[in-house]
Amino acid sequence: MKITDLMIQETMIMELQATTKEAAIDELIASLAASGRINDVKLFKEKILDREAQSSTGIGGGIAMPHAKTKAVKEATVVFAKSSAGLDFASLDEAPAHLFFMIAAPDGAGNMHLRTLAALSRLLIESEFIEQLMSAKTPAEVTRLFDAKQAEAEAQAEAEAKAAAEQEARKTAAPQAEPARMITGNPDSQSFVVAVTACPTGIAHTFMAEDALKKKAKEMGVNIRVETNGSEGAQNVLTADEIARASGVIIAADKNVEMDRFNGKPVLQRPVSDGIRKSEELIRIAVQGNAPIYRSSGRNEDGAESAKSGTIGSKIYKDLMNGISHMLPFVVGGGILLAISFLIEQVASVDNPLVKLLQTIGGGDGAFHFLIPILAGFIALSIGDRPALMPGMVGGIMALNANAGFLGGLAAGFLAGYVVVMLRKAFSGLPRTLDGLKPILLYPVLSLLITGAVMFYLFNPVFSWINEGMIDALNHLGTGNKVLLGLVLGGMMAIDMGGPFNKAAYTFAIGVFTSSGNTNGLMMAAVMAGGMVPPLAIALATTFFKNKFTETERKSGLTNYVLGLSFITEGAIPFAAADPLRVLTSCIVGSAVAGGLTQLWNINVPAPHGGVFVAFLSSSALLFLLAVLIGSVISGLMLGLWKKPLALK
């Protein structure tokens, strides 16, 4: 079926008269009604507005694609309209919309109709084609442009499929190998990511995001496989092998998709619109594996998914991880510059210009000044989207100035996010003509006022008292209590290897470090040692107990030497997922021992990241490395002795 079979000329509007979003929707619907394509104008408009309430279909780049699938539609139709002056459609890039495609799909739309609509969506990511449509003067010219473009796209797809088939035919595949699957990108590239795209109706944005990601991946020389969750259900479903091989996962979706299969993988979750307009950013993050590690919501012992557990907790964790992941570059960059300044200070005077420069850039006047505001701002952003970023960051600065510490920053982030959510609900009954006023006036002013007032009068006094009390208690801990705290923090780093326990321990150590004026790195030593142990233990076990690991596991184990020395705990995750009882238990014991030893020997590490590369900056590099070695050997021996030889499994 051709796109122009649905985009009939009698419904086209070559110069839209509307000047507002709602007026444009009404004018497009009127064209549908006049042509007899819908039988219930009120119901159809209600469905269109319901879709707009989820997220604007003004996708940016001058295009808007309002769409609905409902029984009010008699025959699948796409209304094309053009506005030379453009109008505010609340587009995602905040630019005026000039081209409009109102998609009307009946409840029982056949697969052919849906595929045609998907093909239409894919054509609209090409800027040259958009310019041609803007220049079109008549409906006949629009029809000719779409017919020619669809024919060109189909020919290109056929050529690519033929080339892929010929390339696969030349390979000597193993008899049990899975049939070839279409992977976009550079065949010689080692970079490989997977993605899932989905929008609530599964008609337009799903396939536009798919094509945008494929196109950008090809430009970047990255191999990619994209699964679409459209109206026909999931297509090109990702295999377990593809997910395992991928360096990262992109979820560009505005509805729920099957997530448990990504457990333990770096997963970047964004709106489907980001897949269209921010495809390069998403692919770059996924290739680097910089996304938060995804944890499934929880399973029973028999493997069945828990029906209720983890829903609220997983949401809080997702929001918290958004803040921490954006804060980490400031922690690492600023912390290592500070550590270098401390090293130089030992051989030069405190007034040395280089020492002053590094401490200014990395310390409280530079990178470290942003830790709490960034944490709070991006927690708020995860909860309330862009309107929550500003009040979240201001709340974080207020917490910083009041010495409320990281706890105050966490409170500010969650407060600002839910204040914006509350305001959205409060203003949901306002006339739609005031929609443009909400993001530029109502949300910024009221969210800032409410967040600031609660922080000033309630949260800051409370969390300042808690923070100062905690620091004072830590400074007066006896040796026995410090060792116990080191045991707990070190063990927490290995419980979930990048999950909530791990991040809680790490964030606590960062909070102690910054609250002490970037001098108290005792807790930092405990969590760094505890985090280095799991991958090093895996590496030792696979090296000295070869008969208990497969060849693939032994090869992967070698990389864990580097990951462990670099303080990248996540290297142990695949082993923990395959054998959680033995691996986690062994690693927790060794990590706890390492953490406790750092406190017994009073080791101070003045850097929040870096592993062995910053060990020489600690108060005793040899003792720190010895603590890590002892913990790693204990865990490695436990795991190696506990596991059964492969032949006996």
TIFI-675904 format. One line per field, with one value per residue (C-alpha): residue number from 1; x, y, z. Coordinates in nm, 2 decimals. Layout:
TIFI-675904
k NUM, ... .
u X, ... .
v Y, ... .
w Z, ... .
//
This chain:
TIFI-675904
k 1, 2, 3, 4, 5, 6, 7, 8, 9, 10, 11, 12, 13, 14, 15, 16, 17, 18, 19, 20, 21, 22, 23, 24, 25, 26, 27, 28, 29, 30, 31, 32, 33, 34, 35, 36, 37, 38, 39, 40, 41, 42, 43, 44, 45, 46, 47, 48, 49, 50, 51, 52, 53, 54, 55, 56, 57, 58, 59, 60, 61, 62, 63, 64, 65, 66, 67, 68, 69, 70, 71, 72, 73, 74, 75, 76, 77, 78, 79, 80, 81, 82, 83, 84, 85, 86, 87, 88, 89, 90, 91, 92, 93, 94, 95, 96, 97, 98, 99, 100, 101, 102, 103, 104, 105, 106, 107, 108, 109, 110, 111, 112, 113, 114, 115, 116, 117, 118, 119, 120, 121, 122, 123, 124, 125, 126, 127, 128, 129, 130, 131, 132, 133, 134, 135, 136, 137, 138, 139, 140, 141, 142, 143, 144, 145, 146, 147, 148, 149, 150, 151, 152, 153, 154, 155, 156, 157, 158, 159, 160, 161, 162, 163, 164, 165, 166, 167, 168, 169, 170, 171, 172, 173, 174, 175, 176, 177, 178, 179, 180, 181, 182, 183, 184, 185, 186, 187, 188, 189, 190, 191, 192, 193, 194, 195, 196, 197, 198, 199, 200, 201, 202, 203, 204, 205, 206, 207, 208, 209, 210, 211, 212, 213, 214, 215, 216, 217, 218, 219, 220, 221, 222, 223, 224, 225, 226, 227, 228, 229, 230, 231, 232, 233, 234, 235, 236, 237, 238, 239, 240, 241, 242, 243, 244, 245, 246, 247, 248, 249, 250, 251, 252, 253, 254, 255, 256, 257, 258, 259, 260, 261, 262, 263, 264, 265, 266, 267, 268, 269, 270, 271, 272, 273, 274, 275, 276, 277, 278, 279, 280, 281, 282, 283, 284, 285, 286, 287, 288, 289, 290, 291, 292, 293, 294, 295, 296, 297, 298, 299, 300, 301, 302, 303, 304, 305, 306, 307, 308, 309, 310, 311, 312, 313, 314, 315, 316, 317, 318, 319, 320, 321, 322, 323, 324, 325, 326, 327, 328, 329, 330, 331, 332, 333, 334, 335, 336, 337, 338, 339, 340, 341, 342, 343, 344, 345, 346, 347, 348, 349, 350, 351, 352, 353, 354, 355, 356, 357, 358, 359, 360, 361, 362, 363, 364, 365, 366, 367, 368, 369, 370, 371, 372, 373, 374, 375, 376, 377, 378, 379, 380, 381, 382, 383, 384, 385, 386, 387, 388, 389, 390, 391, 392, 393, 394, 395, 396, 397, 398, 399, 400, 401, 402, 403, 404, 405, 406, 407, 408, 409, 410, 411, 412, 413, 414, 415, 416, 417, 418, 419, 420, 421, 422, 423, 424, 425, 426, 427, 428, 429, 430, 431, 432, 433, 434, 435, 436, 437, 438, 439, 440, 441, 442, 443, 444, 445, 446, 447, 448, 449, 450, 451, 452, 453, 454, 455, 456, 457, 458, 459, 460, 461, 462, 463, 464, 465, 466, 467, 468, 469, 470, 471, 472, 473, 474, 475, 476, 477, 478, 479, 480, 481, 482, 483, 484, 485, 486, 487, 488, 489, 490, 491, 492, 493, 494, 495, 496, 497, 498, 499, 500, 501, 502, 503, 504, 505, 506, 507, 508, 509, 510, 511, 512, 513, 514, 515, 516, 517, 518, 519, 520, 521, 522, 523, 524, 525, 526, 527, 528, 529, 530, 531, 532, 533, 534, 535, 536, 537, 538, 539, 540, 541, 542, 543, 544, 545, 546, 547, 548, 549, 550, 551, 552, 553, 554, 555, 556, 557, 558, 559, 560, 561, 562, 563, 564, 565, 566, 567, 568, 569, 570, 571, 572, 573, 574, 575, 576, 577, 578, 579, 580, 581, 582, 583, 584, 585, 586, 587, 588, 589, 590, 591, 592, 593, 594, 595, 596, 597, 598, 599, 600, 601, 602, 603, 604, 605, 606, 607, 608, 609, 610, 611, 612, 613, 614, 615, 616, 617, 618, 619, 620, 621, 622, 623, 624, 625, 626, 627, 628, 629, 630, 631, 632, 633, 634, 635, 636, 637, 638, 639, 640, 641, 642, 643, 644, 645, 646, 647, 648, 649 .
u 0.00, 0.12, 0.13, -0.08, -0.36, -0.41, -0.30, -0.58, -0.57, -0.92, -0.83, -0.50, -0.48, -0.21, -0.23, -0.35, -0.55, -0.51, -0.27, -0.29, -0.24, -0.61, -0.73, -0.49, -0.63, -0.98, -0.91, -0.74, -1.03, -1.28, -1.11, -1.14, -1.51, -1.58, -1.44, -1.65, -1.34, -1.46, -1.81, -1.77, -1.58, -1.61, -1.47, -1.19, -1.08, -1.09, -0.85, -0.62, -0.61, -0.55, -0.24, -0.12, -0.16, 0.10, 0.36, 0.34, 0.33, 0.51, 0.83, 1.05, 1.21, 0.89, 0.68, 0.37, 0.20, -0.12, -0.26, -0.52, -0.65, -1.02, -1.36, -1.45, -1.24, -1.42, -1.12, -0.75, -0.64, -0.36, -0.44, -0.15, -0.14, 0.11, 0.15, 0.39, 0.40, 0.42, 0.24, 0.33, 0.24, 0.43, 0.69, 0.98, 1.24, 1.01, 1.02, 0.71, 0.55, 0.50, 0.41, 0.12, 0.02, -0.29, -0.31, -0.65, -0.65, -0.96, -0.96, -0.94, -0.67, -0.51, -0.14, -0.10, -0.24, -0.01, 0.30, 0.21, 0.18, 0.51, 0.67, 0.53, 0.69, 1.03, 1.03, 0.99, 1.33, 1.50, 1.55, 1.58, 1.24, 1.09, 1.22, 1.06, 0.72, 0.75, 0.79, 0.50, 0.22, -0.06, -0.19, -0.09, 0.27, 0.26, 0.13, 0.41, 0.68, 0.55, 0.52, 0.87, 1.02, 0.84, 0.96, 1.32, 1.30, 1.16, 1.43, 1.70, 1.56, 1.54, 1.91, 2.02, 1.83, 1.98, 2.33, 2.28, 2.16, 2.46, 2.70, 2.54, 2.56, 2.93, 2.98, 3.02, 2.77, 2.76, 2.46, 2.30, 2.35, 2.05, 1.92, 2.08, 1.93, 1.95, 2.21, 2.26, 2.60, 2.96, 3.03, 3.39, 3.30, 3.34, 3.08, 2.73, 2.42, 2.06, 1.75, 1.38, 1.14, 0.78, 0.51, 0.16, -0.02, 0.26, 0.19, 0.44, 0.70, 0.80, 0.92, 1.07, 1.28, 1.39, 1.50, 1.67, 1.87, 1.97, 2.06, 2.28, 2.44, 2.54, 2.70, 2.89, 3.01, 2.82, 2.63, 2.28, 1.97, 1.63, 1.32, 0.99, 0.69, 0.43, 0.05, 0.13, 0.32, 0.69, 0.89, 1.25, 1.26, 1.61, 1.76, 1.93, 2.27, 2.23, 2.15, 2.45, 2.69, 2.57, 2.77, 2.45, 2.08, 1.87, 1.50, 1.33, 0.98, 0.67, 0.51, 0.62, 0.83, 0.96, 1.26, 1.36, 1.57, 1.80, 1.89, 2.25, 2.30, 2.37, 2.02, 1.95, 1.58, 1.45, 1.13, 1.07, 1.12, 1.48, 1.53, 1.43, 1.60, 1.89, 1.99, 2.36, 2.37, 2.19, 2.41, 2.73, 2.62, 2.52, 2.85, 3.05, 2.83, 2.78, 2.41, 2.29, 2.29, 1.93, 1.80, 1.47, 1.19, 1.23, 1.17, 1.05, 1.28, 1.11, 1.19, 0.85, 0.83, 0.69, 0.36, 0.39, 0.74, 0.97, 0.73, 0.77, 1.13, 1.24, 1.09, 1.28, 1.60, 1.56, 1.53, 1.82, 2.04, 1.96, 2.10, 2.40, 2.50, 2.50, 2.69, 2.97, 3.17, 3.20, 3.30, 3.57, 3.71, 3.71, 3.82, 4.12, 4.24, 4.21, 4.40, 4.68, 4.69, 4.73, 5.02, 5.20, 5.14, 5.35, 5.66, 5.58, 5.43, 5.06, 5.10, 5.23, 5.04, 4.97, 4.82, 4.60, 4.49, 4.40, 4.22, 4.02, 3.92, 3.84, 3.73, 3.45, 3.49, 3.49, 3.36, 3.28, 3.06, 2.82, 2.78, 2.47, 2.30, 2.35, 2.24, 1.92, 1.85, 1.87, 1.67, 1.40, 1.43, 1.38, 1.05, 0.91, 1.09, 1.24, 1.02, 1.17, 1.54, 1.56, 1.38, 1.58, 1.91, 1.82, 1.70, 2.04, 2.23, 2.02, 2.11, 2.48, 2.48, 2.29, 2.54, 2.26, 2.49, 2.39, 2.08, 1.96, 2.04, 1.85, 1.55, 1.56, 1.56, 1.26, 1.08, 1.12, 1.03, 0.70, 0.61, 0.61, 0.41, 0.16, 0.14, 0.07, -0.22, -0.34, -0.34, -0.47, -0.82, -0.70, -0.82, -0.59, -0.54, -0.32, -0.10, 0.18, 0.17, 0.24, 0.61, 0.72, 0.55, 0.34, 0.57, 0.90, 0.76, 0.54, 0.78, 1.07, 0.86, 0.73, 1.06, 1.26, 1.02, 1.01, 1.39, 1.44, 1.19, 1.18, 1.44, 1.75, 1.74, 1.66, 1.91, 2.18, 2.14, 2.15, 2.46, 2.66, 2.57, 2.68, 3.01, 3.07, 2.99, 3.23, 3.51, 3.47, 3.43, 3.67, 3.88, 3.64, 3.34, 3.54, 3.63, 3.27, 3.16, 3.43, 3.31, 2.95, 3.05, 3.29, 3.03, 2.76, 2.98, 2.95, 2.59, 2.45, 2.77, 2.64, 2.28, 2.11, 2.33, 2.65, 2.54, 2.42, 2.76, 2.94, 2.72, 2.76, 3.14, 3.12, 2.90, 3.15, 3.44, 3.28, 3.13, 3.48, 3.62, 3.76, 4.00, 3.83, 3.88, 3.86, 3.51, 3.63, 3.91, 3.66, 3.42, 3.70, 3.86, 3.53, 3.44, 3.77, 3.75, 3.46, 3.62, 3.97, 3.83, 3.66, 3.99, 4.18, 3.93, 3.92, 4.30, 4.37, 4.06, 4.04, 3.85, 3.55, 3.49, 3.42, 3.66, 3.44, 3.43, 3.81, 3.86, 3.61, 3.79, 4.11, 3.94, 3.83, 4.20, 4.18, 3.83, 3.91, 4.23, 4.03, 3.75, 3.48, 3.28, 3.03, 3.28, 3.17, 2.80, 2.78, 2.94, 2.70, 2.40, 2.50, 2.58, 2.45, 2.47, 2.84, 2.97, 2.78, 2.85, 3.22, 3.25, 3.06, 3.29, 3.61, 3.49, 3.38, 3.73, 3.90, 3.68, 3.74, 4.11, 4.13, 3.97, 4.19, 4.49, 4.34, 4.39, 4.28, 4.22, 4.17, 4.01, 3.66, 3.75, 4.05, 4.13, 4.50, 4.57, 4.51, 4.62, 4.96, 4.78, 4.65, 4.80, 4.95, 4.95, 5.10, 4.85, 4.56, 4.68, 4.74, 4.38, 4.25, 4.48, 4.37, 4.00, 4.04, 4.23, 3.97, 3.69, 3.87, 3.96, 3.60, 3.46, 3.71, 3.68, 3.30, 3.23, 3.21, 3.43, 3.26, 3.25, 3.06, 2.79 .
v 0.00, 0.35, 0.62, 0.84, 0.58, 0.71, 1.07, 1.16, 1.50, 1.61, 1.63, 1.82, 2.18, 2.37, 2.68, 2.62, 2.92, 2.82, 3.02, 2.80, 2.43, 2.36, 2.55, 2.36, 2.03, 2.15, 2.25, 1.91, 1.72, 1.93, 1.82, 1.46, 1.50, 1.68, 1.39, 1.14, 0.96, 0.98, 0.93, 1.09, 1.42, 1.46, 1.12, 1.15, 1.49, 1.35, 1.07, 1.32, 1.53, 1.23, 1.15, 1.51, 1.50, 1.21, 1.41, 1.66, 1.51, 1.82, 1.62, 1.91, 2.01, 2.19, 1.87, 1.78, 1.44, 1.43, 1.08, 0.85, 0.50, 0.48, 0.34, 0.70, 0.65, 0.49, 0.46, 0.50, 0.85, 1.09, 1.46, 1.67, 2.04, 2.32, 2.65, 2.90, 3.12, 2.83, 2.80, 2.70, 2.33, 2.29, 2.11, 1.93, 2.17, 2.46, 2.58, 2.65, 2.37, 2.41, 2.06, 1.86, 1.50, 1.41, 1.03, 0.87, 0.49, 0.27, 0.03, -0.26, -0.11, -0.39, -0.47, -0.31, 0.02, 0.02, -0.06, 0.22, 0.46, 0.34, 0.40, 0.76, 0.82, 0.70, 0.94, 1.24, 1.23, 1.35, 1.73, 1.75, 1.59, 1.82, 2.12, 1.98, 1.95, 2.30, 2.42, 2.22, 2.44, 2.19, 1.86, 1.69, 1.80, 1.66, 1.33, 1.32, 1.39, 1.11, 0.86, 0.92, 0.92, 0.59, 0.42, 0.54, 0.41, 0.07, 0.03, 0.12, -0.13, -0.40, -0.34, -0.35, -0.67, -0.83, -0.72, -0.86, -1.19, -1.22, -1.14, -1.40, -1.66, -1.61, -1.70, -2.05, -2.05, -2.33, -2.57, -2.46, -2.09, -1.86, -1.72, -1.39, -1.07, -0.73, -0.52, -0.16, 0.00, -0.09, -0.47, -0.41, -0.21, -0.37, -0.13, -0.29, -0.16, -0.26, -0.04, -0.06, 0.21, 0.25, 0.52, 0.48, 0.43, 0.26, 0.44, 0.72, 0.79, 0.43, 0.40, 0.75, 0.67, 0.34, 0.50, 0.79, 0.56, 0.34, 0.63, 0.79, 0.46, 0.41, 0.76, 0.69, 0.34, 0.17, -0.16, -0.14, -0.37, -0.20, -0.37, -0.18, -0.20, -0.07, -0.13, -0.48, -0.57, -0.62, -0.67, -0.75, -0.88, -0.87, -1.21, -1.30, -1.33, -0.98, -0.83, -1.01, -0.88, -0.52, -0.26, -0.08, -0.07, 0.22, 0.23, 0.52, 0.46, 0.64, 0.31, 0.01, -0.25, -0.59, -0.49, -0.80, -0.93, -0.63, -0.71, -0.63, -0.43, -0.05, 0.07, 0.43, 0.50, 0.81, 0.93, 0.81, 1.17, 1.16, 0.86, 1.09, 1.41, 1.30, 0.98, 1.06, 1.14, 0.81, 0.60, 0.76, 0.69, 0.33, 0.26, 0.38, 0.18, 0.49, 0.43, 0.31, -0.06, -0.19, -0.41, -0.60, -0.53, -0.86, -1.23, -1.51, -1.80, -2.01, -1.75, -1.60, -1.23, -1.08, -0.92, -0.63, -0.59, -0.32, -0.09, 0.21, 0.12, 0.08, 0.42, 0.58, 0.40, 0.51, 0.88, 0.85, 0.69, 0.97, 1.22, 1.01, 0.93, 1.30, 1.38, 1.12, 1.31, 1.60, 1.36, 1.19, 1.49, 1.72, 1.44, 1.33, 1.69, 1.74, 1.43, 1.54, 1.87, 1.69, 1.49, 1.81, 1.97, 1.70, 1.80, 2.17, 2.44, 2.49, 2.83, 2.66, 2.81, 2.47, 2.34, 2.65, 2.60, 2.24, 2.29, 2.58, 2.38, 2.06, 2.18, 2.38, 2.67, 2.44, 2.09, 1.99, 2.30, 2.14, 1.80, 1.86, 2.09, 1.85, 1.55, 1.73, 1.88, 1.56, 1.36, 1.63, 1.61, 1.23, 1.28, 1.60, 1.64, 1.97, 2.20, 2.03, 2.08, 2.44, 2.42, 2.10, 2.27, 2.57, 2.35, 2.17, 2.50, 2.59, 2.26, 2.32, 2.67, 2.55, 2.26, 2.01, 1.78, 1.51, 1.42, 1.77, 1.75, 1.42, 1.58, 1.88, 1.67, 1.45, 1.76, 1.96, 1.67, 1.59, 1.96, 1.98, 1.66, 1.81, 2.14, 1.95, 1.78, 2.10, 2.28, 2.00, 2.16, 2.49, 2.57, 2.43, 2.78, 2.84, 2.53, 2.76, 2.96, 2.66, 2.59, 2.95, 3.10, 2.89, 2.59, 2.79, 3.05, 2.82, 2.53, 2.75, 2.93, 2.60, 2.41, 2.71, 2.77, 2.41, 2.39, 2.71, 2.66, 2.28, 2.06, 2.27, 2.30, 1.93, 1.79, 2.04, 1.91, 1.55, 1.61, 1.79, 1.52, 1.24, 1.41, 1.47, 1.11, 0.98, 1.20, 1.06, 0.69, 0.45, 0.20, -0.08, 0.11, 0.24, -0.12, -0.22, 0.06, -0.02, -0.39, -0.27, -0.02, -0.26, -0.54, -0.31, -0.24, -0.61, -0.69, -0.57, -0.44, -0.10, -0.13, 0.05, -0.09, -0.02, 0.34, 0.41, 0.32, 0.52, 0.82, 0.81, 0.81, 1.10, 1.29, 1.24, 1.34, 1.67, 1.76, 1.74, 1.99, 1.72, 1.58, 1.29, 1.00, 0.72, 0.60, 0.65, 0.40, 0.15, 0.17, 0.19, -0.12, -0.30, -0.21, -0.33, -0.68, -0.85, -0.82, -0.90, -1.20, -1.33, -1.28, -1.48, -1.76, -1.80, -1.80, -2.05, -2.27, -2.31, -2.65, -2.47, -2.21, -2.23, -2.10, -1.79, -1.72, -1.76, -1.50, -1.27, -1.32, -1.18, -0.84, -0.83, -0.77, -0.44, -0.36, -0.44, -0.23, 0.05, 0.03, -0.08, -0.33, -0.40, -0.63, -0.91, -0.87, -1.15, -1.40, -1.29, -1.33, -1.68, -1.81, -1.55, -1.76, -1.85, -1.53, -1.28, -1.45, -1.49, -1.13, -0.98, -1.15, -1.04, -0.68, -0.65, -0.77, -0.52, -0.24, -0.32, -0.34, 0.01, 0.14, -0.08, 0.07, 0.42, 0.46, 0.79, 0.81, 1.17, 1.08, 0.95, 0.73, 0.58, 0.26, 0.16, 0.47, 0.69, 0.45, 0.62, 0.93, 0.76, 0.80, 0.45, 0.31, -0.02, -0.09, 0.01, -0.23, -0.50, -0.46, -0.50, -0.80, -0.98, -0.92, -1.04, -1.36, -1.45, -1.40, -1.58, -1.88, -1.90, -1.89, -2.13, -2.39, -2.36, -2.40, -2.75, -2.86, -2.84, -3.21, -3.26, -2.99 .
w 0.00, -0.09, 0.17, -0.06, -0.04, 0.31, 0.25, 0.02, -0.16, -0.07, 0.30, 0.25, 0.39, 0.20, 0.42, 0.77, 0.92, 1.28, 1.51, 1.82, 1.89, 1.98, 1.68, 1.45, 1.59, 1.53, 1.17, 1.10, 1.25, 1.05, 0.73, 0.84, 0.92, 0.59, 0.40, 0.59, 0.74, 1.10, 1.25, 1.60, 1.61, 1.99, 2.06, 1.81, 1.95, 2.30, 2.20, 2.02, 2.33, 2.55, 2.35, 2.37, 2.74, 2.76, 2.57, 2.28, 1.93, 1.82, 1.77, 1.67, 1.35, 1.25, 1.25, 1.45, 1.42, 1.64, 1.62, 1.76, 1.72, 1.80, 1.69, 1.59, 1.27, 0.98, 0.74, 0.81, 0.70, 0.72, 0.70, 0.56, 0.65, 0.61, 0.80, 0.64, 0.94, 1.19, 1.52, 1.88, 1.91, 2.24, 2.04, 2.21, 2.07, 2.15, 1.79, 1.58, 1.39, 1.01, 0.88, 1.03, 0.98, 1.17, 1.17, 1.22, 1.26, 1.33, 1.62, 1.38, 1.15, 0.95, 0.95, 0.60, 0.72, 1.03, 0.82, 0.58, 0.87, 1.00, 0.66, 0.66, 1.00, 0.88, 0.59, 0.82, 0.98, 0.65, 0.65, 0.27, 0.22, 0.48, 0.28, -0.03, 0.14, 0.27, -0.09, -0.23, -0.36, -0.44, -0.31, -0.63, -0.57, -0.22, -0.35, -0.61, -0.35, -0.12, -0.40, -0.52, -0.17, -0.08, -0.40, -0.32, 0.04, -0.07, -0.33, -0.08, 0.18, -0.09, -0.18, 0.18, 0.24, -0.07, 0.04, 0.39, 0.24, 0.01, 0.29, 0.52, 0.23, 0.21, 0.58, 0.70, 0.98, 1.24, 1.19, 1.52, 1.45, 1.46, 1.13, 1.03, 1.18, 1.03, 1.22, 1.11, 1.12, 1.03, 0.99, 1.10, 1.41, 1.75, 1.90, 1.94, 2.12, 2.13, 2.16, 2.21, 2.08, 2.18, 2.21, 2.36, 2.03, 1.85, 1.52, 1.45, 1.71, 1.75, 1.40, 1.37, 1.67, 1.52, 1.19, 1.36, 1.58, 1.29, 1.07, 1.34, 1.43, 1.07, 1.06, 1.39, 1.27, 1.55, 1.50, 1.64, 1.66, 1.73, 1.86, 1.79, 2.02, 1.77, 1.72, 1.58, 1.90, 1.94, 1.61, 1.56, 1.92, 2.07, 2.14, 2.47, 2.29, 2.14, 2.48, 2.64, 2.37, 2.37, 2.56, 2.65, 2.60, 2.49, 2.59, 2.40, 2.51, 2.65, 2.76, 2.96, 2.77, 2.89, 3.11, 3.31, 3.02, 3.07, 3.43, 3.50, 3.18, 3.15, 3.05, 2.93, 2.97, 2.78, 2.62, 2.26, 2.14, 2.26, 2.03, 1.74, 1.83, 2.06, 1.89, 1.88, 2.25, 2.33, 2.12, 2.25, 2.62, 2.53, 2.35, 2.65, 2.89, 3.10, 3.17, 3.52, 3.57, 3.55, 3.82, 3.77, 4.02, 4.20, 4.15, 4.37, 4.46, 4.19, 3.93, 3.89, 3.90, 4.22, 4.15, 4.39, 4.51, 4.39, 4.21, 4.44, 4.54, 4.17, 4.09, 4.38, 4.28, 3.92, 4.03, 4.27, 4.01, 3.77, 4.02, 4.11, 3.75, 3.66, 3.98, 3.93, 3.66, 3.91, 4.18, 3.97, 3.79, 4.10, 4.34, 4.14, 4.09, 4.47, 4.53, 4.30, 4.48, 4.82, 4.67, 4.54, 4.88, 5.05, 4.85, 4.80, 5.02, 5.06, 4.89, 4.57, 4.27, 4.12, 4.45, 4.47, 4.10, 4.14, 4.47, 4.32, 4.02, 4.20, 4.54, 4.70, 4.46, 4.15, 4.07, 4.43, 4.47, 4.21, 4.37, 4.58, 4.34, 4.05, 4.26, 4.36, 4.02, 3.83, 4.09, 4.04, 3.66, 3.67, 3.87, 3.72, 3.39, 3.28, 3.49, 3.80, 3.72, 3.82, 4.16, 4.23, 4.17, 4.38, 4.66, 4.64, 4.66, 4.96, 5.13, 5.05, 5.20, 5.51, 5.56, 5.53, 5.33, 5.09, 5.29, 5.24, 4.87, 4.84, 5.01, 4.79, 4.47, 4.57, 4.71, 4.39, 4.17, 4.35, 4.38, 4.00, 3.98, 4.23, 4.03, 3.70, 3.87, 4.02, 3.68, 3.48, 3.48, 3.33, 2.98, 2.71, 2.58, 2.89, 2.82, 2.70, 3.02, 3.25, 3.16, 3.12, 3.42, 3.65, 3.70, 3.75, 3.99, 4.21, 4.22, 4.32, 4.58, 4.74, 4.72, 4.86, 5.14, 5.26, 5.24, 5.43, 5.71, 5.75, 5.56, 5.60, 5.98, 6.03, 5.78, 5.89, 6.25, 6.13, 5.90, 6.17, 6.43, 6.19, 6.11, 6.48, 6.57, 6.30, 6.42, 6.77, 6.68, 6.86, 6.67, 6.72, 6.60, 6.30, 6.20, 6.23, 6.01, 5.76, 5.76, 5.68, 5.41, 5.24, 5.25, 5.11, 4.80, 4.71, 4.79, 4.46, 4.28, 4.15, 4.29, 4.57, 4.85, 4.66, 4.58, 4.93, 5.08, 4.81, 4.85, 5.23, 5.19, 4.95, 5.19, 5.48, 5.25, 5.13, 5.47, 5.62, 5.37, 5.14, 5.40, 5.58, 5.33, 5.59, 5.47, 5.11, 5.17, 5.30, 5.01, 4.75, 4.89, 4.92, 4.56, 4.42, 4.58, 4.37, 4.02, 4.16, 4.34, 4.02, 3.83, 4.09, 4.11, 3.73, 3.72, 3.99, 3.96, 3.59, 3.60, 3.76, 3.49, 3.12, 2.87, 2.82, 3.19, 3.22, 2.94, 3.10, 3.43, 3.29, 3.22, 3.58, 3.69, 3.51, 3.62, 3.98, 3.99, 3.84, 4.11, 3.86, 4.07, 3.79, 3.62, 3.86, 3.77, 3.50, 3.74, 4.02, 3.79, 3.69, 4.04, 4.29, 4.61, 4.58, 4.41, 4.62, 4.95, 4.88, 4.76, 5.05, 5.30, 5.12, 5.07, 5.43, 5.55, 5.31, 5.43, 5.80, 5.75, 5.61, 5.93, 6.15, 5.99, 5.98, 5.60, 5.45, 5.07, 4.96, 4.62, 4.55, 4.26, 4.07, 4.25, 4.24, 4.04, 4.34, 4.60, 4.62, 4.73, 5.04, 5.39, 5.34, 4.99, 5.09, 5.37, 5.14, 4.87, 5.13, 5.25, 4.90, 4.84, 5.16, 5.08, 4.72, 4.82, 5.08, 4.83, 4.55, 4.77, 4.90, 4.55, 4.40, 4.68, 4.69, 4.32, 4.18, 3.89, 3.55, 3.50, 3.83, 3.76 .
//
